[in-house]
């Protein structure tokens, strides 16, 4: 996984500018986070730091990003060198991370859906919980496990599609294929299907008392921009 993500780091960075990411994904994410001024924050699976930098711009105090891909961290550190924000970036595997600090918030963008089994999900959840202060929160964006299979290809207009080659059961790989609009370049990677009940089991098993789910929210500007570009939109298409 490390070597593969090193090879697509630049393309993945560009995909963060797709309209659905800006107007739905990011808008929903920050709505859930709320006021993070003065908070300490650990960003697991931070990639090249797209959200990590935004957390700092929202006046989070201490911000640390952890990512398994050395190339992604290299890109993040280049941005940090270009515009210093006092963010620390660490190359690390969340499966083996353990406790590295005590944070008000732990966040993760499309991290849990890399777990291929209940056991792997439990290990990630243990790392998350170990790094939270008492009363701290974990906020994540994740694959929509209830998205109808027949809509997997209908999201092409948004810049990505999903596909499977075997029945959708726990552990089934789901291939994401993204198209970068300015160059028409494509890149793919696999996530894995686990159901809502499995996510709730893992999180509650490590000590989380309450697990809440939020449907995607479209920003006010997004309704106008996305509908103008794509026609009718559906919130269920978000990854």
N, C-alpha and C positions, 0 to 999 in steps of 0.2 A: 504493500500500500504506500509506503514511504516513497519508494522510487517512482511509482506511477504518478503520485501527486506532484512530485518534483517536476515531472515532464509536462504537466498541464497547468502549472502554477500561473503563468501569464494569462492563459485563456480563461481560467477560473476567475482571476481578478477582474477581467473585462466583463464577465457575466454578471457581476454585481451591479452593473449599470443598466441591466434590462428593466423596462418599465414596471413589470409586475413586482420586481424586487424592491424598487423604490417606493411605489405607491401602495403596495399591499403588505409585502413582507416586513419592510423596515417600519412602516407606519404601525402595524400590529405589534411588533416587537417593542417599540418604545412606549406604546400605550400600556403594555403590560408592565414594563419596568417602572413607569412612573418617575417620581423625583429621585434622582440618584446623586444629588449634590452632596459632596463630602463623604460618599460611601466608598468602601473598599470593594473591589470587583475582580473576580477571576474569570477570564474568558477561555473556556475549554474548546479545543478544536478551532482556534481563532483564525486559521488560514493565513492570509497575508495582512490581516489586521483591519479589514474594512470596517467592521463594527467596533473593534477594539478602540480605534481612533475616535469614533463617534461617541463612545462612552466617556472618553476623556474630555471631549468638547462639551459634553453635558455636565462637566464639573465634578465627575467622580474623582475621588482623591487618589487612592492607590489603584492602579490598573495593571494587571499581569495577564499576558496572553500565552497560552500553551498550545503547541501544534506539533504533530508528528513529522511533518514534511520540512526538511531543512531548507528547501528552496522557498517554500512559503514564508518561513521565518526570515530568510534572507531578504525577501521583498518587503516584509514588515519592518525590518531593521533599516532598510534603505529609506523608507518613508520617515522613520523616526530620526534618522540622520539629517534628512532634508528639512524636516520641520519637527523640532524637538518638543515632545509632549510628556517626557518622563514616564514612558511606558516601558515595562520590562517584558521582553519576549523570550520564551524558553522552548527549546526543542524537547518534547517529551511525549510519551505514549500514555494516554489517559487510562488505558487498561491497567497500567502499572504505576500510576502517578503517586498514589498514597496522599499523605497530608503534606502540603508545602506552605500552608499558612492558615489564617482564620479570617474569613471574608464576610462582609455583609451580604454580598450577592455572588452567586456563581451563575454564569450564563453559558449557553451553548447553542450554536447555530447548526442544525443538522448534524448533530453528533450521535445522539442515541440510536439513530437509524443505521449506524454502522455495526451495531451488535447483531450477530448472526444467530444468537440463541439466548434463552433466559439466563443462562449462566454468565455469558458475556455482558448482558445488560445489567445484571446484578453487580458485576465488578465495576462497571462505569458508575453506577449509582452509588457504590461505596466510596469511590474517589470524590464524587460530588459532595456527598454528605459530610465526609471527613474534613472538607475545606470550608465549611460554613460555620459561622458563629452561632451560638444558641439563638433561635429566633430569626436566623437568616433565611433568605429566599433563593430558590433555584428557578430560573426562567429560561425556557428553551423554545426554539422553533423546530418542528419535526415534520417528517413525511406524514401526509394525510392517509391514514390506514383505511379510511372508509371511502376513498375515491373510487367510483365505479370503474371497472376495467375497461368498459367501452369508451370511456373518456380519455384514456391514456394517450391516444394519438391526437385528440382534438385540441391539445394545448400548443400545437406547433406554432401558431400565430403569436404566442407569447415568448417564443424563443427556446422551448424545450419540449421534449416528449418523454414518456416513460414506456418501457416495454418489459415483458417477461417471456420466458421460454419454457416455463413449467407451471403447474397449478399454484395458485397463491395460497400457500400455507406458511406457518411459522418458519422463518429462515429462508424463504424464497428470495433470490436476488432480484432486485428491480433495477434495470438499467436506465439511467438518465442520460439523454443525449441533448446537449445544448448547442445552439447555433448562435455565433457572435454576429450580430446584424451588420456591422460595418465591413466585415471581411468575409462573411459566410463560412468562416471556419467552424468546424464541429469538434467537440470532445465529449467523451462519455465516462461515466463511472458507475459503480454499483452501490446501491443501498440495499437493505434487507428488511423484509416484512416481518413485523411483530404486531400483534393486536393490542388494542387499548387496554384490555384486562392484564396483559403481560407487563406493559409499562407501569400500570398502577401497582401491580404486585411487587415489582422490583423496587420502586420508589418507596412504597410503604414498608417493605422488608428492611430497608436500611435505616428507617427512622422518620421519614416524612409523614406527618400527621394528616395533611390535606393535599389532595391533588386536584387541580382545576384545569379544565380545557377551554380554550378560547378559539372560536372560529375566526378566520381572517377578516380584517377590517380594511376597507378601501378608503384612502385619504380623500378629502373633499376635492383636491386637485386631480386625484387619480380617476375619479368617476368621469370627469370631463376628458382627460387626456387618454385614458384607456379606451373609453367608449368611442371617442373620435378616431382612434387608431384601429380598433379591432371590432367595433360593433358591440353587441351584447356580451357582457362578461359574466363569468360564474366564479364564485369564491372557491368552489370545490376543486378548481384546477391547480391551486397552489401546491408546491411540493412540500 
